[in-house]
Amino acid sequence: MSATPDESHRLLPDQPAGCPLPGIVAAFTPRLAEFAAAPGFVAAVDQHAAQIRELLHAQGPELAPRPLDRAELSAYALGLLDALAETGRLEPVGHDYAVQRLTAVCWLAREQGLLAP
């Protein structure tokens, strides 16, 4: 379940070079199945998704959620993957911070339809 920011994660032809979202979604979609048996994991991923949305200022003028932008989420994910690589954590395991954060990126990308052409 490697989550490195290289070209191997560019699974869709219309994805820009270096876009990590397809690779993250491919690697972490199986984690979404764990939601049924791990309510604590669901809560943690939900909190991470909310933090990511807040970091990316995904609110409109009425303070209502606005759709995330693929480029914004991709740039955030690249930064996260770079930070994990710097610390030697290219293979997140269990339900640690990296797994929770990358699963949240996966969930947001799927929920917002950021992989569709």
Contacts in CASP RR format, 6 or more apart in sequence:
PFRMAT RR
TARGET T0000
AUTHOR 0000-0000-0000
METHOD contacts of the structure
MODEL  1
MSATPDESHRLLPDQPAGCPLPGIVAAFTPRLAEFAAAPGFVAAVDQHAA
QIRELLHAQGPELAPRPLDRAELSAYALGLLDALAETGRLEPVGHDYAVQ
RLTAVCWLAREQGLLAP
1 27 0 8 1.000
1 28 0 8 1.000
1 91 0 8 1.000
1 92 0 8 1.000
2 27 0 8 1.000
2 90 0 8 1.000
2 91 0 8 1.000
3 20 0 8 1.000
3 23 0 8 1.000
3 24 0 8 1.000
3 27 0 8 1.000
3 28 0 8 1.000
3 81 0 8 1.000
3 84 0 8 1.000
3 90 0 8 1.000
3 92 0 8 1.000
3 102 0 8 1.000
4 81 0 8 1.000
4 85 0 8 1.000
4 90 0 8 1.000
5 18 0 8 1.000
5 20 0 8 1.000
5 77 0 8 1.000
5 78 0 8 1.000
5 79 0 8 1.000
5 81 0 8 1.000
5 82 0 8 1.000
5 85 0 8 1.000
6 18 0 8 1.000
7 17 0 8 1.000
7 18 0 8 1.000
8 23 0 8 1.000
9 18 0 8 1.000
9 19 0 8 1.000
9 20 0 8 1.000
9 21 0 8 1.000
9 22 0 8 1.000
9 23 0 8 1.000
9 24 0 8 1.000
9 26 0 8 1.000
10 17 0 8 1.000
10 18 0 8 1.000
10 19 0 8 1.000
10 22 0 8 1.000
11 22 0 8 1.000
11 23 0 8 1.000
11 26 0 8 1.000
12 22 0 8 1.000
12 115 0 8 1.000
12 117 0 8 1.000
14 117 0 8 1.000
15 21 0 8 1.000
15 22 0 8 1.000
15 115 0 8 1.000
16 71 0 8 1.000
16 74 0 8 1.000
18 74 0 8 1.000
18 78 0 8 1.000
19 70 0 8 1.000
19 74 0 8 1.000
20 74 0 8 1.000
20 77 0 8 1.000
20 78 0 8 1.000
20 81 0 8 1.000
21 70 0 8 1.000
21 73 0 8 1.000
21 74 0 8 1.000
21 77 0 8 1.000
21 105 0 8 1.000
21 109 0 8 1.000
21 114 0 8 1.000
21 115 0 8 1.000
22 115 0 8 1.000
24 77 0 8 1.000
24 102 0 8 1.000
24 105 0 8 1.000
24 106 0 8 1.000
24 109 0 8 1.000
25 106 0 8 1.000
25 109 0 8 1.000
25 110 0 8 1.000
25 115 0 8 1.000
27 102 0 8 1.000
27 106 0 8 1.000
28 99 0 8 1.000
28 102 0 8 1.000
28 103 0 8 1.000
28 105 0 8 1.000
28 106 0 8 1.000
29 106 0 8 1.000
29 110 0 8 1.000
31 41 0 8 1.000
31 99 0 8 1.000
31 103 0 8 1.000
31 106 0 8 1.000
32 103 0 8 1.000
32 106 0 8 1.000
32 107 0 8 1.000
34 41 0 8 1.000
35 41 0 8 1.000
35 42 0 8 1.000
35 45 0 8 1.000
38 95 0 8 1.000
41 95 0 8 1.000
41 100 0 8 1.000
41 103 0 8 1.000
44 95 0 8 1.000
44 100 0 8 1.000
45 100 0 8 1.000
45 103 0 8 1.000
45 104 0 8 1.000
45 107 0 8 1.000
46 104 0 8 1.000
48 100 0 8 1.000
48 101 0 8 1.000
48 103 0 8 1.000
48 104 0 8 1.000
49 104 0 8 1.000
49 107 0 8 1.000
49 108 0 8 1.000
51 104 0 8 1.000
52 73 0 8 1.000
52 76 0 8 1.000
52 101 0 8 1.000
52 104 0 8 1.000
52 105 0 8 1.000
52 108 0 8 1.000
53 59 0 8 1.000
53 65 0 8 1.000
53 68 0 8 1.000
53 108 0 8 1.000
55 76 0 8 1.000
56 68 0 8 1.000
56 69 0 8 1.000
56 72 0 8 1.000
56 73 0 8 1.000
56 76 0 8 1.000
58 65 0 8 1.000
58 66 0 8 1.000
58 67 0 8 1.000
58 68 0 8 1.000
59 65 0 8 1.000
59 66 0 8 1.000
60 66 0 8 1.000
67 112 0 8 1.000
68 108 0 8 1.000
68 112 0 8 1.000
68 114 0 8 1.000
70 109 0 8 1.000
70 114 0 8 1.000
73 105 0 8 1.000
73 108 0 8 1.000
73 109 0 8 1.000
73 112 0 8 1.000
73 114 0 8 1.000
76 105 0 8 1.000
77 102 0 8 1.000
77 105 0 8 1.000
80 101 0 8 1.000
80 102 0 8 1.000
80 105 0 8 1.000
84 90 0 8 1.000
84 92 0 8 1.000
84 98 0 8 1.000
89 98 0 8 1.000
92 98 0 8 1.000
92 99 0 8 1.000
92 102 0 8 1.000
93 99 0 8 1.000
108 114 0 8 1.000
109 115 0 8 1.000
END
